[in-house]
Amino acid sequence: MFTKPCLSHADVTAILDGARAEAQRNQWAVSIAVVDDGGHLLGLYRLDGAAPISAHIAPAKAHSAALGRRETVGYEEMINKGRISFLSAPTLEGMLEGGVPVVVDGQVIGAVGVSGVKSNEDAQIAKAGIAALGLGA
């Protein structure tokens, strides 16, 4: 039987709070979502001023990062380079930069998705949230 780490409620809170701190430090109005390894929503913050649609996009980015086991920027780059048929991939909707997997001991245990500012800034916020777990590089 396999065993694996998983995100606890305290972990989810730490990620959300770390990501929120990064967003607020930069005065960015965003939504932040944390999902488990199956893409199921564990927590969501919609910061003051964030567009309502961002509360839908952030979980979609997190979901795609968790299921794909990779940062969503790869999907965006693939599509931008002309592989538009990938848009038909089942269950992947958030194929824009800003979805980042949470990796422990080489295993994806969840993901963070952020929406509301430039895509690279969304990813910056997501990574700051993950860094709040103190997992090291």
NUMI-105312 format. One record per atom (N, C-alpha, C): residue number from 1; atom name; x, y, z negated. Coordinates in Angstrom, 2 decimals. Each point is the difference from the previous one (the first is absolute). Example, Ala and Ser with C-alpha at 12.3 -4.5 7.8 and 13.67 -1.06 7.14 Angstrom:
<nodes>
1;N;13.19;-5.69;-7.80 .
1;CA;-0.89;1.19;0.00 .
1;C;0.90;1.20;0.00 .
2;N;-0.35;1.05;0.72 .
2;CA;0.82;1.19;-0.06 .
2;C;-0.77;1.09;-0.73 .
</nodes>
This chain:
<nodes>
1;N;0.83;-1.17;0.00 .
1;CA;-0.83;1.17;0.00 .
1;C;0.89;1.25;0.00 .
2;N;-0.39;0.98;0.79 .
2;CA;0.73;1.26;0.07 .
2;C;-0.52;0.96;-1.07 .
3;N;0.87;0.84;-0.46 .
3;CA;-0.40;1.11;-0.86 .
3;C;0.54;1.28;0.62 .
4;N;-0.66;1.09;-0.25 .
4;CA;0.44;1.27;0.58 .
4;C;-0.41;1.14;-0.91 .
5;N;0.75;1.09;0.08 .
5;CA;-0.39;1.19;-0.76 .
5;C;-1.24;0.63;0.62 .
6;N;-0.72;0.76;-0.79 .
6;CA;-1.14;0.75;0.53 .
6;C;-0.10;1.32;-0.74 .
7;N;-0.70;0.94;0.58 .
7;CA;-0.17;1.32;-0.60 .
7;C;-0.98;-0.06;-1.15 .
8;N;0.40;0.58;-1.13 .
8;CA;-0.89;0.13;-1.15 .
8;C;-0.70;1.35;0.07 .
9;N;-0.97;0.18;-0.86 .
9;CA;-0.69;1.29;-0.08 .
9;C;1.01;1.10;-0.33 .
10;N;0.92;-0.28;-0.91 .
10;CA;1.03;0.98;-0.36 .
10;C;0.87;0.35;1.20 .
11;N;0.33;-0.99;0.83 .
11;CA;0.79;0.24;1.21 .
11;C;-0.75;0.92;0.97 .
12;N;-1.27;-0.30;0.20 .
12;CA;-0.81;0.80;0.91 .
12;C;-0.06;1.45;-0.48 .
13;N;-0.21;0.18;-1.29 .
13;CA;-0.04;1.34;-0.58 .
13;C;1.33;0.72;0.18 .
14;N;1.11;-0.71;-0.23 .
14;CA;1.32;0.60;0.17 .
14;C;0.23;0.43;1.45 .
15;N;-0.39;-0.85;0.94 .
15;CA;0.14;0.34;1.42 .
15;C;-0.83;1.23;0.34 .
16;N;-1.25;-0.01;-0.40 .
16;CA;-0.88;1.13;0.31 .
16;C;0.53;1.29;-0.63 .
17;N;0.44;-0.08;-1.24 .
17;CA;0.50;1.19;-0.69 .
17;C;1.30;0.50;0.62 .
18;N;0.90;-0.92;0.38 .
18;CA;1.25;0.40;0.64 .
18;C;-0.24;0.64;1.35 .
19;N;-0.90;-0.57;0.76 .
19;CA;-0.34;0.56;1.31 .
19;C;-0.68;1.35;-0.15 .
20;N;-0.91;0.08;-0.96 .
20;CA;-0.69;1.28;-0.24 .
20;C;1.00;1.09;-0.38 .
21;N;0.97;-0.32;-0.84 .
21;CA;1.00;0.98;-0.41 .
21;C;0.79;0.52;1.20 .
22;N;0.37;-0.91;0.91 .
22;CA;0.73;0.41;1.21 .
22;C;-0.87;0.91;0.87 .
23;N;-1.25;-0.36;0.15 .
23;CA;-0.91;0.82;0.81 .
23;C;-0.19;1.39;-0.64 .
24;N;-0.21;0.03;-1.29 .
24;CA;-0.24;1.27;-0.67 .
24;C;1.25;0.87;-0.01 .
25;N;1.18;-0.61;-0.12 .
25;CA;1.25;0.76;0.02 .
25;C;0.13;0.74;1.33 .
26;N;-0.51;-0.61;1.07 .
26;CA;0.06;0.61;1.33 .
26;C;-1.27;0.74;0.39 .
27;N;-0.96;0.05;-0.91 .
27;CA;-1.30;0.65;0.25 .
27;C;-0.71;-0.61;1.20 .
28;N;-0.02;-1.33;0.05 .
28;CA;-0.65;-0.74;1.07 .
28;C;-1.30;-0.60;-0.52 .
29;N;-1.09;0.26;0.69 .
29;CA;-1.32;-0.56;-0.35 .
29;C;-0.18;-1.30;0.78 .
30;N;0.08;-1.13;-0.69 .
30;CA;-0.04;-1.30;0.64 .
30;C;-0.89;-0.97;-0.78 .
31;N;-0.27;-1.12;0.65 .
31;CA;-0.58;-1.15;-0.68 .
31;C;1.07;-1.08;-0.05 .
32;N;0.02;-0.73;-1.11 .
32;CA;1.00;-1.03;-0.26 .
32;C;-0.73;-1.29;-0.35 .
33;N;0.34;-1.09;0.67 .
33;CA;-0.65;-1.28;-0.26 .
33;C;1.05;-1.06;-0.32 .
34;N;-0.35;-0.88;-0.93 .
34;CA;0.85;-1.16;-0.32 .
34;C;-0.85;-1.25;0.19 .
35;N;0.57;-0.98;0.70 .
35;CA;-0.69;-1.27;0.25 .
35;C;0.87;-1.16;-0.47 .
36;N;-0.62;-1.16;-0.16 .
36;CA;0.76;-1.21;-0.32 .
36;C;0.55;-0.61;1.28 .
37;N;0.62;-1.18;-0.10 .
37;CA;0.63;-0.60;1.17 .
37;C;-1.00;-0.45;1.06 .
38;N;-1.26;-0.10;-0.35 .
38;CA;-1.04;-0.34;0.97 .
38;C;-0.69;1.22;0.57 .
39;N;0.46;1.19;-0.38 .
39;CA;-0.57;1.24;0.51 .
39;C;-1.23;0.48;-0.75 .
40;N;-0.29;-0.58;-1.15 .
40;CA;-1.18;0.38;-0.79 .
40;C;0.32;1.21;-0.86 .
41;N;-0.87;0.99;0.03 .
41;CA;0.23;1.26;-0.69 .
41;C;0.05;-0.19;-1.51 .
42;N;1.09;0.49;-0.60 .
42;CA;0.18;-0.05;-1.45 .
42;C;-0.14;1.37;-0.64 .
43;N;0.31;1.06;0.76 .
43;CA;-0.10;1.35;-0.54 .
43;C;0.05;1.03;1.10 .
44;N;-0.68;1.13;-0.24 .
44;CA;-0.06;1.08;0.99 .
44;C;-0.08;1.34;-0.72 .
45;N;0.85;0.92;0.41 .
45;CA;-0.08;1.40;-0.44 .
45;C;-0.29;0.84;1.24 .
46;N;-0.97;0.87;-0.10 .
46;CA;-0.20;1.03;1.02 .
46;C;0.25;1.30;-0.70 .
47;N;1.13;0.63;0.29 .
47;CA;0.40;1.21;-0.67 .
47;C;-0.87;1.17;0.43 .
48;N;-0.07;1.00;-0.85 .
48;CA;-0.78;1.20;0.31 .
48;C;0.42;0.57;1.35 .
49;N;-0.98;0.27;0.83 .
49;CA;0.26;0.59;1.30 .
49;C;0.26;-1.00;1.12 .
50;N;0.13;-1.26;-0.33 .
50;CA;0.24;-1.01;1.04 .
50;C;-1.25;-0.19;0.85 .
51;N;0.18;-0.14;1.28 .
51;CA;-1.13;-0.19;0.91 .
51;C;-0.72;-1.31;-0.32 .
52;N;-1.32;-0.01;0.08 .
52;CA;-0.75;-1.22;-0.29 .
52;C;0.47;-1.21;0.82 .
53;N;0.37;0.20;1.26 .
53;CA;0.42;-1.13;0.84 .
53;C;1.27;-0.64;-0.53 .
54;N;0.82;0.76;-0.72 .
54;CA;1.25;-0.55;-0.52 .
54;C;-0.27;-1.13;-1.00 .
55;N;-1.15;0.03;-0.66 .
55;CA;-0.35;-1.07;-0.94 .
55;C;-0.37;-1.29;0.71 .
56;N;-0.18;0.05;1.31 .
56;CA;-0.22;-1.20;0.80 .
56;C;1.31;-0.44;0.68 .
57;N;0.79;0.98;0.42 .
57;CA;1.24;-0.31;0.72 .
57;C;1.06;-0.59;-0.93 .
58;N;0.15;0.54;-1.19 .
58;CA;1.03;-0.49;-0.93 .
58;C;-0.17;-1.49;-0.32 .
59;N;-1.20;-0.46;-0.35 .
59;CA;-0.15;-1.44;-0.24 .
59;C;0.25;-0.84;1.25 .
60;N;-0.35;0.53;1.17 .
60;CA;0.23;-0.75;1.24 .
60;C;1.50;-0.15;0.26 .
61;N;0.77;1.05;-0.25 .
61;CA;1.46;-0.08;0.15 .
61;C;0.58;-1.02;-0.99 .
62;N;-0.45;0.06;-1.25 .
62;CA;0.49;-0.94;-1.00 .
62;C;-0.35;-1.43;0.38 .
63;N;-1.22;-0.21;0.45 .
63;CA;-0.47;-1.32;0.42 .
63;C;0.88;-0.56;1.12 .
64;N;0.28;0.83;1.00 .
64;CA;0.84;-0.45;1.13 .
64;C;1.42;-0.31;-0.44 .
65;N;0.54;0.80;-0.92 .
65;CA;1.36;-0.25;-0.49 .
65;C;0.06;-1.29;-0.81 .
66;N;-1.03;-0.27;-0.79 .
66;CA;-0.02;-1.22;-0.81 .
66;C;-0.13;-1.24;0.88 .
67;N;-0.96;0.01;0.91 .
67;CA;-0.22;-1.17;0.84 .
67;C;1.12;-0.23;0.99 .
68;N;0.57;1.08;0.52 .
68;CA;1.08;-0.12;0.98 .
68;C;1.36;-0.20;-0.64 .
69;N;0.07;0.23;-1.32 .
69;CA;1.26;-0.17;-0.73 .
69;C;1.10;0.92;0.51 .
70;N;-0.41;1.21;0.44 .
70;CA;0.97;0.97;0.51 .
70;C;-0.60;1.40;-0.06 .
71;N;0.88;0.99;0.14 .
71;CA;-0.48;1.38;0.05 .
71;C;-0.82;0.22;1.26 .
72;N;-1.04;0.79;-0.12 .
72;CA;-0.89;0.23;1.14 .
72;C;0.62;0.86;1.08 .
73;N;1.08;0.69;-0.30 .
73;CA;0.68;0.79;1.03 .
73;C;0.38;-0.89;1.18 .
74;N;0.31;-1.26;-0.24 .
74;CA;0.34;-0.92;1.09 .
74;C;-1.13;-0.20;0.97 .
75;N;-1.22;-0.08;-0.52 .
75;CA;-1.16;-0.13;0.88 .
75;C;-0.20;1.26;0.83 .
76;N;0.13;1.15;-0.67 .
76;CA;-0.18;1.26;0.71 .
76;C;1.02;0.13;1.12 .
77;N;1.26;-0.33;-0.29 .
77;CA;1.05;0.09;1.02 .
77;C;-0.27;-0.96;1.16 .
78;N;-0.43;-1.21;-0.32 .
78;CA;-0.29;-1.00;1.03 .
78;C;-1.09;0.51;0.95 .
79;N;-1.05;0.54;-0.57 .
79;CA;-1.11;0.51;0.81 .
79;C;0.43;1.21;0.81 .
80;N;0.76;0.92;-0.63 .
80;CA;0.47;1.19;0.71 .
80;C;0.93;-0.34;1.15 .
81;N;0.68;-1.14;-0.08 .
81;CA;0.89;-0.42;1.07 .
81;C;-0.74;-0.74;1.11 .
82;N;-1.33;-0.06;-0.10 .
82;CA;-0.79;-0.55;1.09 .
82;C;-0.67;-1.33;-0.25 .
83;N;0.26;-0.61;-1.11 .
83;CA;-0.64;-1.31;-0.26 .
83;C;-1.38;0.23;-0.62 .
84;N;-0.87;0.63;0.77 .
84;CA;-1.32;0.37;-0.50 .
84;C;-0.91;-1.19;-0.23 .
85;N;0.33;-1.14;0.59 .
85;CA;-0.82;-1.19;-0.23 .
85;C;0.04;-0.40;-1.48 .
86;N;1.01;0.45;-0.74 .
86;CA;0.09;-0.32;-1.42 .
86;C;-1.13;0.64;-0.79 .
87;N;-0.65;1.00;0.58 .
87;CA;-1.14;0.63;-0.66 .
87;C;-1.14;-0.98;-0.22 .
88;N;0.02;-1.13;0.71 .
88;CA;-1.05;-1.00;-0.16 .
88;C;0.33;-1.05;-1.07 .
89;N;1.13;0.17;-0.70 .
89;CA;0.37;-0.95;-1.05 .
89;C;-1.10;-0.05;-1.06 .
90;N;-0.43;-1.19;-0.40 .
90;CA;-1.11;-0.09;-0.95 .
90;C;0.38;0.51;-1.39 .
91;N;-0.92;0.65;-0.64 .
91;CA;0.03;0.54;-1.37 .
91;C;1.03;1.09;-0.26 .
92;N;0.77;0.40;1.00 .
92;CA;0.97;1.08;-0.20 .
92;C;-0.58;1.29;0.57 .
93;N;-0.29;0.93;-0.89 .
93;CA;-0.57;1.27;0.43 .
93;C;0.91;1.18;-0.28 .
94;N;0.81;-0.09;-1.04 .
94;CA;0.85;1.11;-0.39 .
94;C;1.39;-0.11;0.58 .
95;N;0.10;0.09;1.31 .
95;CA;1.28;-0.20;0.67 .
95;C;0.70;1.33;0.26 .
96;N;0.07;0.81;-1.04 .
96;CA;0.69;1.28;0.03 .
96;C;1.02;0.00;-1.13 .
97;N;1.08;0.74;0.16 .
97;CA;0.99;0.08;-1.07 .
97;C;-0.64;0.48;-1.29 .
98;N;0.42;-0.58;-1.10 .
98;CA;-0.54;0.38;-1.30 .
98;C;-0.46;-1.18;-0.82 .
99;N;0.14;-1.22;0.54 .
99;CA;-0.27;-1.22;-0.73 .
99;C;1.32;-0.70;-0.28 .
100;N;0.26;-0.29;-1.29 .
100;CA;1.29;-0.56;-0.41 .
100;C;-0.24;-1.19;-0.91 .
101;N;0.59;-1.16;0.30 .
101;CA;-0.18;-1.16;-0.87 .
101;C;0.78;0.15;-1.31 .
102;N;-0.51;-0.64;-1.04 .
102;CA;0.70;-0.12;-1.28 .
102;C;0.65;-1.38;0.01 .
103;N;1.32;-0.03;-0.10 .
103;CA;0.74;-1.26;0.12 .
103;C;0.74;-0.28;-1.31 .
104;N;-0.18;-1.22;-0.52 .
104;CA;0.69;-0.47;-1.19 .
104;C;0.62;-1.35;0.32 .
105;N;1.30;-0.12;-0.20 .
105;CA;0.71;-1.25;0.27 .
105;C;-0.29;-0.54;1.40 .
106;N;-0.05;0.92;0.96 .
106;CA;-0.22;-0.39;1.38 .
106;C;-1.44;-0.32;0.37 .
107;N;-0.92;0.13;-0.94 .
107;CA;-1.41;-0.29;0.26 .
107;C;-0.82;1.29;-0.03 .
108;N;-0.88;0.14;0.97 .
108;CA;-0.92;1.12;0.00 .
108;C;-1.11;-0.31;-1.00 .
109;N;-0.15;0.88;-1.00 .
109;CA;-1.01;-0.22;-1.03 .
109;C;-1.14;1.01;0.08 .
110;N;0.10;0.91;0.96 .
110;CA;-1.02;1.02;0.18 .
110;C;0.52;1.05;0.94 .
111;N;-0.71;1.12;0.05 .
111;CA;0.43;1.09;0.87 .
111;C;-0.65;1.30;-0.45 .
112;N;0.61;1.09;0.45 .
112;CA;-0.51;1.34;-0.27 .
112;C;-0.26;0.67;1.33 .
113;N;-1.14;0.67;0.10 .
113;CA;-0.32;0.78;1.19 .
113;C;-0.33;1.41;-0.40 .
114;N;0.47;0.96;0.78 .
114;CA;-0.23;1.41;-0.29 .
114;C;-0.47;0.68;1.28 .
115;N;-0.94;0.92;-0.14 .
115;CA;-0.50;0.76;1.14 .
115;C;-0.31;1.42;-0.43 .
116;N;0.33;0.95;0.88 .
116;CA;-0.37;1.38;-0.26 .
116;C;0.98;1.03;0.49 .
117;N;1.26;-0.39;0.20 .
117;CA;1.00;0.92;0.52 .
117;C;0.68;-0.66;1.20 .
118;N;1.15;0.50;0.43 .
118;CA;0.71;-0.63;1.11 .
118;C;0.32;-1.44;-0.38 .
119;N;0.01;-0.87;0.98 .
119;CA;0.18;-1.42;-0.27 .
119;C;1.28;-0.31;-0.76 .
120;N;1.11;0.67;0.33 .
120;CA;1.24;-0.26;-0.72 .
120;C;-0.11;0.48;-1.45 .
121;N;-0.78;1.04;-0.24 .
121;CA;-0.23;0.47;-1.36 .
121;C;-0.90;-0.96;-0.76 .
122;N;-0.99;-0.57;0.69 .
122;CA;-0.83;-1.06;-0.61 .
122;C;0.89;-1.14;-0.48 .
123;N;0.94;-0.43;0.85 .
123;CA;0.91;-1.09;-0.37 .
123;C;0.89;0.41;-1.16 .
124;N;0.45;1.23;-0.02 .
124;CA;0.83;0.51;-1.11 .
124;C;-0.75;-0.12;-1.32 .
125;N;-1.27;0.36;0.00 .
125;CA;-0.82;-0.09;-1.20 .
125;C;-0.17;-1.46;-0.43 .
126;N;-0.29;-0.87;0.97 .
126;CA;-0.18;-1.42;-0.31 .
126;C;1.26;-0.58;-0.62 .
127;N;1.14;0.33;0.55 .
127;CA;1.28;-0.52;-0.52 .
127;C;0.29;0.55;-1.39 .
128;N;-0.38;1.24;-0.26 .
128;CA;0.18;0.56;-1.34 .
128;C;-0.85;-0.76;-1.01 .
129;N;-1.20;-0.38;0.41 .
129;CA;-0.86;-0.79;-0.88 .
129;C;0.62;-1.35;-0.31 .
130;N;0.51;-0.65;1.01 .
130;CA;0.63;-1.31;-0.20 .
130;C;1.25;0.15;-0.88 .
131;N;0.75;1.06;0.20 .
131;CA;1.20;0.24;-0.80 .
131;C;-0.33;0.15;-1.49 .
132;N;-1.21;0.45;-0.30 .
132;CA;-0.42;0.17;-1.40 .
132;C;-0.05;-1.34;-0.74 .
133;N;-0.01;-1.10;0.73 .
133;CA;0.02;-1.32;-0.64 .
133;C;1.40;-0.34;-0.53 .
134;N;1.02;0.70;0.50 .
134;CA;1.35;-0.24;-0.45 .
134;C;0.56;-1.35;0.41 .
135;N;-0.36;-0.44;1.20 .
135;CA;0.43;-1.32;0.48 .
135;C;1.44;-0.01;0.49 .
136;N;0.55;1.17;0.27 .
136;CA;1.35;0.05;0.59 .
136;C;-0.07;-0.20;1.49 .
137;N;1.12;0.08;0.65 .
137;CA;0.03;-0.11;1.46 .
137;C;0.17;-1.42;0.46 .
</nodes>
